[in-house]
C-alpha cells in the first residue's frame, strides 16, 4: 500500500526536509488532478528574468512510458554502441519503474536575456516541481535528461533546435517514508567579499583569532583553516605555557 506523508504547508520545512526518492521507492498512484495542477503551478513560479516563461513540461505516464523506454534504448545504442544487450534492456525498462516523469524543457527564446539565465530559470522550475511534489506527500527525484546530444530522440519528443531538456522529475507515491538526508551546513559554502577581495568559506578564520578555553581560562589562538597542523601546534604550545604557569 502506498504511503502518503502529511502535506507540508511550511515552506522552510519543505525545503529542509526534501530528499531524493529513488524509483524503487516510488509506486502508483502518480499525482493527478488538483495535485498535479498544484505541482505544475509551482513550476511556473520560478524566477523569470524578462517574463519570458522559458519552460515546457513533458508528462509521461501509463503506457507512454513503454514508448519512452524504447526511445531511450535507441538513443543509448546510438551514442554508446559498446553497451551490451542486457544494459540496453535495463534502460528500456527503466521508465516503467516511475509512475510519472515530468520532463523540464528550457524553451530558450530569442531575447536580450542571456541563454544561460533562461536555462537556469527552467532549472528552478524543475526544483519547484520537485519541492511541490514533496510538500504534497509524494516522492520525487531529479534525474538527467538521458538523451543529451541525440537529435532523433530530441525530435521524437518535439524539442526544437533551441530547446534544452534540463532533466526529468520522477514522481510517485511512496512505498515507505524515506530516511532524512545528511546535509552540510550552508555556511561551509559561504563566500564573503571583504574590501576588494573574496574570502571563501574554507578561508574563514584564516589568520583570525579564535577563542579557546584551557583549564578554565580563555585564550585566543590564530587559526589557519588551510594548515590545521600549524594551528594545533600553536594551541599545544599555548596550552603548555599556560599549564606551566597554572601548574596543571
C-alpha positions in Angstrom: 0.0 0.0 0.0 1.3 3.4 -1.0 2.3 5.7 1.9 1.3 9.3 1.9 3.0 11.6 4.4 1.1 14.6 5.6 1.1 17.7 3.4 3.8 20.2 4.4 2.4 23.7 4.4 5.5 25.4 5.9 7.9 26.5 3.1 11.1 26.2 5.2 10.2 22.7 6.4 9.6 21.6 2.8 13.0 23.0 1.7 15.0 21.5 4.6 13.2 18.1 4.6 13.3 17.4 0.8 15.1 14.2 -0.2 15.7 12.4 -3.5 13.4 9.3 -3.6 14.8 6.5 -5.8 12.5 4.9 -8.3 12.5 1.7 -6.3 10.6 3.6 -3.5 8.0 5.0 -5.9 4.7 3.4 -6.8 1.3 4.3 -8.2 -0.7 6.4 -8.0 1.1 9.3 -9.5 -0.2 12.8 -8.8 -3.2 13.7 -10.8 -6.0 16.3 -10.9 -5.6 19.1 -8.4 -2.3 17.7 -7.0 -0.7 17.7 -10.5 -2.1 21.1 -11.2 -0.5 22.5 -8.0 2.8 20.9 -8.8 2.9 22.4 -12.3 1.7 25.8 -10.9 4.7 25.7 -8.6 7.0 25.1 -11.6 5.8 28.3 -13.4 6.5 30.4 -10.2 10.2 30.0 -11.0 12.3 33.2 -11.3 11.9 34.5 -14.8 14.0 37.5 -15.9 12.2 39.3 -18.7 9.0 37.4 -18.1 9.9 35.0 -21.0 8.3 31.9 -19.5 11.2 29.8 -20.9 9.8 26.4 -19.9 7.8 23.5 -21.1 6.8 20.4 -19.2 6.6 16.9 -20.8 4.5 14.5 -18.9 5.0 10.8 -19.5 2.9 8.1 -17.6 0.9 5.0 -18.2 1.6 3.1 -21.5 3.5 6.1 -22.9 6.4 5.0 -20.6 6.9 1.9 -22.8 7.4 4.1 -25.9 9.7 6.4 -24.0 11.7 3.4 -22.8 12.2 2.3 -26.4 13.3 5.8 -27.3 15.8 5.8 -24.5 17.2 2.4 -25.6 17.7 3.5 -29.2 19.3 6.8 -28.0 21.8 5.0 -25.8 22.6 2.5 -28.5 23.4 5.3 -31.0 25.6 7.2 -28.5 27.2 4.2 -26.8 27.4 1.3 -29.3 29.7 -0.6 -26.9 26.7 -1.2 -24.5 25.6 -4.8 -24.3 22.1 -6.0 -24.8 21.4 -6.6 -21.1 22.3 -3.0 -20.3 20.2 -1.6 -23.1 17.2 -3.7 -21.9 17.6 -2.4 -18.4 17.4 1.2 -19.8 14.4 0.3 -21.9 12.5 -0.9 -18.8 13.7 1.9 -16.5 10.7 4.3 -17.2 8.2 1.6 -16.1 9.5 1.9 -12.6 8.4 5.5 -12.4 4.7 6.4 -12.2 5.1 9.9 -13.7 8.1 11.5 -15.5 8.0 15.3 -15.9 10.5 16.5 -18.4 11.5 20.1 -17.8 12.5 21.8 -21.1 14.3 25.1 -21.3 12.4 26.7 -24.1 15.0 29.3 -24.9 13.6 32.4 -26.6 15.2 35.0 -28.9 15.8 37.8 -26.4 18.3 40.1 -24.8 18.1 37.9 -21.7 21.2 35.6 -21.8 20.5 32.0 -22.8 22.2 30.8 -19.5 19.6 32.7 -17.4 16.8 31.1 -19.4 18.2 27.7 -18.8 18.7 28.5 -15.1 15.1 29.6 -14.9 14.0 26.2 -16.3 16.2 24.6 -13.7 14.5 26.5 -10.9 11.1 25.4 -12.3 12.4 21.8 -12.0 13.3 22.4 -8.4 10.0 24.0 -7.7 8.2 20.9 -9.2 10.3 18.5 -7.0 9.6 20.6 -3.9 5.9 20.9 -4.5 5.6 17.1 -5.0 7.5 16.6 -1.8 5.3 19.1 0.1 2.2 17.3 -1.2 3.4 14.0 0.3 4.8 12.4 -2.9 8.3 11.1 -3.6 10.4 12.9 -6.3 13.8 12.8 -7.8 15.5 14.9 -10.4 17.5 12.8 -12.9 19.5 13.8 -16.0 18.0 14.3 -19.5 19.4 10.9 -20.6 19.2 11.9 -24.3 21.9 14.6 -24.4 23.1 15.3 -27.9 20.8 12.7 -29.6 19.0 14.5 -32.4 16.5 11.8 -33.2 15.3 11.5 -29.6 15.0 15.3 -29.4 12.8 15.3 -32.5 10.7 12.4 -31.2 10.0 14.5 -28.0 9.1 17.5 -30.0 12.1 19.6 -29.0 13.1 22.5 -31.2 16.7 23.4 -32.1 16.9 26.0 -29.3 15.2 23.8 -26.6 17.3 22.1 -23.9 16.0 19.3 -21.7 17.3 20.1 -18.3 16.2 16.8 -16.8 13.3 14.6 -15.6 11.4 14.8 -12.3 10.4 11.3 -11.3 7.3 11.4 -9.2 5.0 8.9 -7.5 3.5 7.8 -4.2 5.9 6.5 -1.6 6.3 2.8 -0.8 7.9 3.8 2.5 8.9 7.1 4.1 12.5 7.9 3.0 15.2 8.5 5.6 16.3 12.1 6.2 19.4 13.1 4.3 22.6 14.3 5.9 23.5 17.7 4.6 26.4 20.0 5.2 25.9 23.4 6.8 25.2 26.1 4.2 27.9 28.2 5.8 30.5 25.7 4.6 30.0 27.1 1.1 29.8 30.7 2.0 31.9 33.3 0.2 32.2 36.9 1.5 33.5 40.0 -0.1 36.0 41.8 2.1 37.4 45.0 0.6 38.3 44.2 -3.0 38.9 40.5 -2.5 36.7 37.5 -1.8 37.0 35.3 1.2 35.8 31.7 0.7 34.3 29.5 3.4 37.5 27.5 3.6 39.4 30.7 4.4 37.1 31.9 7.1 39.1 32.1 10.3 42.4 32.1 8.4 44.7 34.4 10.3 41.9 35.3 12.6 41.8 34.8 16.4 39.5 32.1 17.7 38.7 31.7 21.4 39.6 28.5 23.3 39.2 27.5 26.9 42.3 26.0 28.5 42.0 24.9 32.2 39.0 27.2 32.6 41.0 30.2 31.3 40.0 31.9 28.0 42.8 32.4 25.4 42.9 33.3 21.8 44.7 31.4 19.0 45.3 32.4 15.4 43.5 29.8 13.3 44.6 28.8 9.8 41.9 26.7 8.2 44.2 25.6 5.5 47.0 24.5 7.9 45.5 22.6 10.7 48.8 21.1 12.0 50.2 24.6 12.4 47.1 25.7 14.3 47.3 22.6 16.5 51.0 23.3 17.2 50.1 26.9 18.3 47.3 25.5 20.6 49.6 22.9 22.1 52.3 25.5 22.7 49.9 27.9 24.4 48.5 25.0 26.5 52.0 24.1 27.6 52.9 27.6 28.6 49.6 28.3 30.4 49.8 24.9 32.1 53.3 25.6 33.4 52.0 28.8 34.9 49.0 27.2 36.4 50.9 24.0 37.4 48.5 21.6 35.7 
